[in-house]
């Protein structure tokens, strides 16, 4: 990213003060980094609750995008999203609109000055930031069943996995670990794991490993020093980065970076805490540490080092806000403004017990994704999803078979992924949502016209079909899951 760092010119950044405690912690953060010598030119935009209440469902004014696209650097305080439906997540909107595919969350323990069960913890969560269930594609399909589509793509996975390895290499990290649930979601999480293994082979200097996410999460909570950098799909990364920050000491101390090819956003991972607003109580550390990551990103590692070491010395000296104050460990309980003053007073100092930081410029980036040769695709069947409360598995099969055109055959029916016909068990609980699989009677490929003919006949039979999914092979390998019990 081009900045004014090399010429000494101030780098334009877009700043949003947010809601709740946002204005207080943003003011404190900017005071500290500017006192440390940050060469920045903040441009303020309005986001959050007031914008939502003006009828803008994304919580951001259209004019704000001009600043974001021009500066390409966004320092954002937390916001309050109004309760009720009809309001979009501003974070998700910004991440997707600007292509901020990598969410980076360092989770560090500050023992013995901040209480933690894991004194040596120093883990970085690298979370895929654009797809997975956060694609937000949901439908109500029947009276009883909602659907959310989980989208995992090869380009998205390659970018985030390669980013994790590049991050590890640039920051002297020894290992990258992948968490997925590919023992169950063999296609989606299976692709994430497969691409991880492919990319890992290109980084022989960095150790790699894979964990199933449930046991990996248990290991992270119990023995975080077994990990270094962890890369995960969106949902797992969202949940476990908060868990990791909390077991390191406090979610309130965690900042995050959202990195894309064209822009970046930096923020605390905690919320707007409206009950604490305006009381000079809030801890600005999460947003401050995000701002430190921003300074490194815009080519001012010298300022980032100076500011971060002063913050570490402040924590070490026991100058703490209420959320981390502990009798016998902390020396003085201070508010937001006094904490910022304490950090500023220690600029030029380094911690004596905690490990000092020394940032360097992180040149380079993740190579652009290049598509490989396309697979040979063949359509071999179709899943027709049906809404019916009146049918049993056998009666639905009988009605569908009567409507099936020549050349196709009903192969199975599942309910919530469990095969209920043929040879289903009477104990299986069924809803009104049925997946009905048709394939060519001779086992060969089928045509779109055959699917159209099938749907016309199914509709004419009074059966309410609600969606279809084509069943395809890619280079001869099935691109679809089987039903449980099949």
C-alpha positions, -999 to +999 in steps of 0.1 A: +000+000+000+014+034-009+017+058+020+034+090+029+058+072+052+088+073+029+085+111+024+075+120+059+041+132+047+011+124+068-008+093+057-046+099+053-067+076+074-105+073+077-116+074+114-150+066+128-157+074+165-186+050+167-212+046+195-212+040+233-177+041+246-164+045+210-158+083+211-139+081+244-116+053+234-110+067+199-100+101+214-076+083+238-061+062+211-055+091+187-039+111+215-015+083+223-004+075+188-001+112+178+020+119+209+042+089+198+048+107+165+022+091+142+023+108+108-014+106+100-041+128+087-074+116+101-107+121+081-137+116+102-169+098+090-201+090+108-212+054+112-234+034+135-266+040+155-274+075+143-270+065+107-291+034+112-318+056+127-318+078+096-330+048+076-297+035+062-298-002+069-261-007+066-252+019+092-229+039+069-236+070+048-230+065+011-206+095+011-184+077+036-173+052+010-155+080-009-132+085+020-127+048+026-118+041-010-094+071-011-075+065+021-078+027+021-071+027+058-100+026+083-096+030+121-130+021+135-145+024+170-172-001+180-208+007+171-243-001+183-266-020+159-303-013+167-323-043+179-348-059+156-347-070+120-338-050+089-304-039+100-272-052+084-239-058+101-217-028+093-186-049+099-197-075+074-207-048+049-173-031+051-153-063+050-171-076+020-175-043+001-137-036+004-126-072+001-110-074+035-105-111+034-081-116+063-090-110+100-059-110+121-063-112+159-033-115+182-041-130+216-013-123+240-010-129+278+004-101+300+012-122+331+015-114+359+000-079+354-033-091+338-049-122+353-047-153+331-044-191+335-020-192+305+010-169+313+030-177+281+001-174+256+010-157+223-014-170+196-025-152+164-059-162+149-061-157+112-098-158+102-112-160+067-134-129+066-158-129+036-174-163+030-185-194+049-219-190+066-212-153+068-222-150+031-256-145+048-276-164+022-306-177+041-340-189+032-371-200+049-380-231+028-409-246+046-431-239+077-406-258+098-372-254+082-347-225+077-316-228+055-282-210+056-258-217+028-222-224+038-200-212+009-163-222+009-144-213-023-110-222-036-099-186-043-111-174-008-094-203+009-061-200-010-059-163-002-065-167+036-042-198+040-014-182+020-019-150+041-014-171+073+018-186+061+031-152+048+022-137+082+041-165+100+072-160+078+072-122+082+067-123+120+091-152+127+064-176+137+072-213+138+040-230+130+006-226+112-024-248+124-056-253+105-090-260+122-119-274+103-147-299+107-141-319+075-149-352+091-185-341+088-186-313+061-164-332+037-169-309+007-168-274+022-144-279+052-128-306+032-118-281+005-104-257+032-083-286+046-072-297+012-060-262+001-043-258+035-022-289+028-014-278-008-003-243+003+016-256+034+038-277+010+051-244-004+064-233+030+088-261+041+104-237+066+072-234+086+057-264+106+020-271+097-007-292+113-045-298+111-070-302+140-107-311+139-122-278+153-139-293+184-108-310+198-087-281+185-108-256+204-105-277+236-067-279+232-066-241+226-085-234+258-064-258+278-029-256+263-027-225+241+011-226+240+008-256+217-003-232+190+013-202+172-007-191+142-042-207+136-060-202+103-098-210+102-129-205+082-150-175+091-174-189+118-149-209+137-125-180+136-150-155+149-159-177+179-125-189+188-107-156+184-130-142+212-123-173+233-086-170+227-086-133+236-105-139+268-083-168+280-053-147+273-065-121+297-094-100+285-114-094+253-110-057+262-073-059+254-076-074+219-074-055+187-078-068+152-068-060+116-090-067+086-067-069+056-075-068+019-057-063-014-070-027-017-078-015+019-076-024+056-097-018+087-085-018+123-108-022+153-112-035+188-130-068+190-152-058+219-186-040+215-198-005+222-207-011+258-234+017+260-239+012+297-203+025+303-205+054+278-196+089+290-183+078+323-145+079+316-142+042+326-136+024+293-103+007+286-090+020+252-064-008+249-082-029+223-086+000+199-051+013+207-035-021+199-055-022+166-041+013+159-006-001+165-013-028+138-025+001+116+008+020+121+028-011+110+005-015+080+010+021+068+048+019+071+054+035+105+068+007+125+090+031+145+059+048+159+042+015+165+072+003+185+074+034+206+037+035+214+033-002+221+063-004+244+049+026+264+016+008+267+034-024+279+053-003+305+020+012+317+005-022+321+036-034+339+036-004+362+001-014+374-018+016+359-050-002+351-086+006+341-114-010+361-118-040+339-084-054+346-077-039+380-069-064+406-060-057+443-024-068+451-014-066+414-026-033+401-012-001+416-037+025+405-072+024+391-076+050+364-102+061+338-099+063+301-082+097+299-058+091+327-048+058+312-040+075+279-020+102+299+000+074+316+009+058+283+020+092+269+041+098+300+060+066+293+068+072+256+104+063+251+104+037+279+103-001+275+089-027+298+112-044+322+094-078+327+071-080+297+088-086+263+095-053+245+083-052+209+104-041+179+083-037+147+098-037+112+083-028+079+063-057+065+069-053+028+053-076+002+019-093+003+000-123-007+004-132-044-028-127-064-049-159-068-044-176-102-071-200-114-059-234-124-073-256-152-110-261-151-123-296-142-144-316-166-180-312-153-208-337-159-244-334-146-255-368-133-286-361-113-307-336-094-318-332-058-354-318-057-364-304-023-400-308-014-422-291+012-448-316+025-464-323+059-489-348+046-466-375+033-447-403+049-414-413+032-431-442+014-461-423+002-439-394-010-418-419-029-448-434-045-461-400-056-427-390-070-422-422-088-455-418-105-444-383-117-409-393-128-403-391-166-387-419-185-350-419-183-348-408-146-352-428-114-359-418-078-328-430-059-335-419-023-353-395+000-336-378+030-350-357+058-325-333+075-297-353+057-308-388+070-320-413+045-356-423+051-363-440+018-357-467+007-350-488+038-355-460+063-362-466+100-395-457+116-378-441+145-363-413+124-379-380+132-390-362+100-399-325+093-418-311+063-385-307+044-375-336+020-345-340-003-355-363-032-326-375-054-331-384-090-304-398-113-304-413-148-319-448-149-288-460-168-264-442-145-252-418-172-254-380-175-287-361-176-297-329-193-313-297-181-344-305-202-349-337-182-348-317-150-374-292-164-396-321-175-393-337-140-403-304-123-433-299-145-446-334-137-439-330-100-457-297-099-486-311-119-489-339-093-495-313-066-461-318-049-446-285-037-410-284-048-390-255-033-355-257-048-332-279-068-295-287-067-278-302-097-256-332-090-223-330-109-191-348-111-158-330-116-131-350-134-152-380-125-153-373-087-188-367-071-194-330-062-222-338-038-227-355-005-245-387+002-273-391+027-265-404+061-273-441+061-266-445+024 
